[in-house]
Amino acid sequence: MLSHVPALAELAKTWKFLELWVDPVLFPPKILMLICDQDGTCGIFNPTSDYKLVVAHSNYQAAQEWLLEDEYERVKGQLLAEEVM
């Protein structure tokens, strides 16, 4: 997973899993990527804005609560690093 975006480039070395979250109210739906690192920290990225880091959290629960507060819904499943590497 090579990236020209610095924040994602660093995560490419140590990411644990990735989830897609969608705001189903908007059309077309707004999509965000939640990427969690091996140490538990998580970043939320906007793929439509050159994968810009939207917000970072110290753990998955905090990131999930942030997304749920803005009424995002998780797309079923996770992409695990061990399945890709």
Salt bridges, closest charged atoms under 4 A:
GLU10 OE2 - LYS13 NZ 3.31
GLU19 OE2 - ARG74 NH1 3.27
ASP50 OD1 - HIS4 NE2 2.99
